[in-house]
Amino acid sequence: MDFALSTHLFVNERLSSHILDGILGAGFRKIEIFAARQHLDYFDPNHVTDVAQWFKDHDAELLSLHAPLYADREWGRAGGLAVSVAYLERRKRIDSMEEIKRAIAVAEKLPFRYLILHLGLAGEEFDIDKFDAAFTSLEHLNIFAKERGVSILLENIPSELTAPERLLSFIHYTHMGLKICFDTGHAHMTCGVQQAFDVLKDHIASTHLHDNRGEKDEHLMPFEGGIDWEQTIRGFRSVDGQFPLLFELRDYGPEMTNFTRLGETIRKTEAIR
């Protein structure tokens, strides 16, 4: 199985060669970078250049970039816009698109394959007008991304707007050939991993693996929450055309979250048949 790691684990630190060296040293050669400005400052060409140089110098692939969730360095606490392509208010939607485009433009110096994008905000109610707003946004963003060699993947998040059946409807509705980044933790918080997987499995191009107890988006290591990982991994193995299993974890301190424990998790995952 092909394993990868998101730098979400280090999202409160500025992305550096020290962090990337640690990820590579732990055996991960496919990496996803979380585009939060306190972590990867996509406004700073020098920072982007430094990260790009690290990838040129090492045997590693930048598989994906997670689109920004906020337009500031403090996860919205400083009053920065929560980024969403589904805003009904045109000004907010345009500002969100501009923020996402700044992140996509990183590919001009730092190539990556996928942009992972939330369709709206967590907890959002369904509204057909928001689908239309997101469609308008994605028509523009998809062209901008493809010109830079990037494909957009929609991530299932805990909201009515991105329930698996609605994501599937959106994919069919837009006719843009969009694919899915399947998030196990988010699926577990909503309809359940198996049900979400059954709906979306033919459209999955990448994953976010993390666990929780069903109520909060805890980003625990697999096997530490309530997800049935044997069933989940067997489902992943059953799909034609293997996609990477990418861990998107939260830092719970050196005793709880470390590469040794992550290595043990990988061995448990590989043992599932």
C-alpha positions in Angstrom: 0.0 0.0 0.0 1.2 3.5 -0.8 1.3 5.7 2.4 1.6 9.5 2.5 1.5 12.2 5.2 -0.1 15.6 5.4 1.9 18.4 7.1 -1.4 19.2 9.0 0.5 17.5 11.9 2.8 20.5 12.0 0.3 23.2 10.9 1.0 25.6 13.8 4.7 25.7 12.8 6.3 27.4 9.9 7.1 24.7 7.3 10.8 24.2 7.2 13.4 21.7 5.9 13.6 20.3 9.5 10.0 19.3 9.3 10.3 17.9 5.8 13.5 16.0 6.7 11.6 14.4 9.6 8.8 13.3 7.3 11.2 11.9 4.8 13.2 10.2 7.5 10.1 8.4 8.7 9.7 6.8 5.3 7.1 9.1 3.6 8.0 10.0 0.1 4.6 11.4 -0.8 3.6 14.5 1.1 0.6 16.8 1.3 1.2 20.4 2.4 -1.5 22.2 4.3 -1.8 25.8 2.9 -2.3 27.7 6.1 -0.3 31.0 6.0 1.2 30.4 9.5 2.6 27.1 8.0 3.1 27.6 4.3 3.1 31.3 3.6 2.0 31.2 -0.1 2.1 35.0 -0.1 5.9 34.8 0.5 7.9 33.9 -2.7 11.0 33.2 -0.6 9.3 30.7 1.6 7.8 28.9 -1.4 11.2 28.9 -3.2 12.8 27.4 -0.1 10.2 24.6 0.1 10.5 24.0 -3.7 14.3 23.7 -3.4 13.9 21.1 -0.7 11.7 18.9 -2.9 14.2 19.3 -5.8 17.0 18.2 -3.6 15.3 15.1 -2.1 13.6 11.9 -3.2 10.1 13.1 -2.4 6.9 14.1 -4.2 4.5 16.9 -3.3 1.3 14.9 -4.0 -1.2 17.6 -3.0 -1.8 20.9 -1.4 -4.7 21.5 0.9 -6.5 24.7 -0.1 -6.6 27.4 2.6 -9.5 27.4 5.1 -8.9 30.9 6.3 -7.4 34.1 4.8 -5.2 34.9 7.9 -2.5 33.4 10.0 -4.7 32.6 13.0 -7.5 30.2 11.7 -10.0 33.1 11.5 -9.4 34.3 15.1 -7.9 37.5 13.7 -11.1 38.2 11.7 -9.8 36.6 8.5 -12.3 35.3 6.0 -13.4 31.7 6.3 -12.6 30.5 2.7 -15.6 29.0 0.8 -16.4 28.6 -2.9 -20.1 28.3 -2.0 -20.8 31.8 -0.5 -24.0 33.3 -1.8 -22.5 36.8 -1.3 -20.5 37.5 -4.4 -17.8 39.6 -2.8 -17.0 36.9 -0.2 -17.0 34.2 -2.9 -14.6 36.2 -5.1 -12.3 36.9 -2.2 -12.3 33.2 -1.4 -11.5 32.3 -5.0 -8.6 34.8 -5.0 -7.2 33.2 -1.8 -7.4 29.8 -3.3 -5.8 31.0 -6.6 -2.8 32.3 -4.6 -2.3 28.9 -3.2 -2.7 27.1 -6.5 -0.1 29.5 -8.0 2.4 27.9 -5.8 2.5 25.1 -8.4 4.5 27.5 -10.7 7.5 27.0 -8.4 6.5 24.0 -6.4 4.6 21.5 -8.6 1.9 19.3 -7.1 -0.7 17.0 -8.5 -3.9 17.7 -6.5 -5.5 20.6 -4.8 -7.8 19.4 -1.9 -10.8 21.7 -1.6 -13.7 21.9 0.8 -17.1 22.5 -0.9 -18.4 25.1 1.5 -18.0 25.3 5.3 -18.3 22.6 8.0 -21.8 22.3 9.4 -23.4 24.1 6.4 -27.0 23.4 5.5 -27.9 22.4 2.0 -29.0 25.1 -0.4 -29.3 24.5 -4.2 -28.2 28.1 -4.7 -24.9 27.3 -2.9 -24.4 24.4 -5.4 -24.8 26.9 -8.2 -22.4 29.4 -6.5 -19.8 26.6 -6.0 -20.2 25.5 -9.7 -19.5 29.1 -10.8 -16.4 29.2 -8.6 -15.1 25.9 -9.7 -15.5 26.6 -13.4 -13.0 29.4 -12.9 -10.7 27.6 -10.4 -10.6 24.4 -12.5 -9.3 26.3 -15.5 -6.7 28.2 -13.4 -5.6 24.9 -11.8 -5.3 22.9 -15.0 -3.1 25.6 -16.6 -0.7 24.8 -13.8 -0.9 21.0 -14.0 -3.2 20.7 -11.0 -6.4 18.7 -10.6 -9.0 19.7 -8.0 -10.2 17.1 -5.5 -13.4 17.7 -3.5 -13.2 16.6 0.1 -16.2 15.2 2.0 -16.7 17.4 5.2 -19.3 17.3 8.0 -22.0 19.3 6.3 -25.3 18.8 4.6 -23.9 20.4 1.5 -21.2 17.7 1.1 -23.2 14.6 2.2 -21.8 11.8 -0.1 -24.9 11.6 -2.3 -24.8 15.4 -2.8 -21.1 15.4 -3.6 -21.9 12.7 -6.2 -24.7 14.8 -7.6 -22.4 17.8 -7.8 -19.8 15.8 -9.7 -22.4 14.7 -12.2 -24.0 18.2 -12.4 -20.8 20.0 -13.2 -19.4 17.6 -15.9 -15.9 18.8 -15.0 -14.5 15.3 -14.2 -13.9 16.2 -10.6 -12.7 13.5 -8.2 -12.8 13.0 -4.4 -10.4 13.1 -1.5 -12.1 10.7 0.8 -11.8 11.7 4.4 -12.4 8.9 6.9 -12.8 11.0 10.0 -15.4 13.3 8.4 -17.3 10.3 7.0 -17.4 8.7 10.5 -18.9 11.9 11.9 -21.8 11.8 9.4 -23.3 8.8 7.7 -20.5 6.4 8.5 -17.3 5.4 6.6 -18.8 2.4 4.8 -21.9 4.2 3.6 -19.8 7.2 2.4 -17.3 4.9 0.7 -19.9 2.9 -1.1 -21.3 6.1 -2.6 -18.0 7.7 -3.6 -15.6 4.8 -4.2 -15.6 5.1 -8.0 -14.5 8.7 -7.8 -11.7 8.6 -5.1 -8.3 9.8 -6.2 -6.7 10.4 -2.7 -7.6 10.1 1.0 -7.3 11.6 4.4 -6.9 9.0 7.1 -7.7 9.9 10.7 -10.0 8.7 13.5 -12.4 10.1 16.0 -15.1 9.1 18.4 -17.9 10.2 16.2 -18.7 13.6 17.6 -15.6 15.9 17.2 -13.1 16.2 14.3 -10.3 15.0 16.5 -7.8 13.8 13.8 -6.6 10.9 15.9 -4.4 8.2 14.6 -6.3 5.3 13.1 -7.3 2.6 15.6 -7.6 5.3 18.4 -11.3 6.2 17.8 -14.4 4.5 16.6 -13.8 3.7 13.0 -13.8 0.0 11.9 -10.4 0.1 10.2 -10.5 -3.6 9.1 -13.7 -2.9 7.1 -12.3 0.4 5.9 -9.0 -0.9 4.6 -10.6 -3.9 3.0 -12.9 -1.5 1.2 -9.9 0.6 0.0 -8.1 -2.6 -1.2 -11.2 -3.6 -3.2 -11.1 -0.6 -5.5 -9.5 -0.8 -8.9 -6.6 1.6 -9.2 -5.0 2.1 -5.9 -5.0 5.6 -4.3 -2.5 6.8 -1.6 -3.5 6.3 2.0 -2.6 9.8 3.4 -2.5 10.4 7.1 -4.0 13.8 8.2 -3.3 13.9 11.9 -3.4 16.5 14.8 -0.4 17.0 17.1 -1.3 15.8 20.6 2.3 16.1 21.9 5.4 13.9 21.5 4.1 11.0 23.5 0.8 10.7 21.7 1.8 11.8 18.2 5.2 10.6 17.0 6.7 8.8 14.0 7.3 5.6 16.0 3.6 5.2 16.8 2.7 6.1 13.2 5.0 3.4 12.0 3.1 0.9 14.3 -0.2 2.1 12.8 1.1 1.5 9.3 2.2 -2.0 10.2 -1.3 -2.7 11.6 -2.9 -1.3 8.5 -0.7 -3.4 6.2 -1.6 -6.6 8.2 -5.3 -6.2 7.3 -6.2 -8.6 4.5 
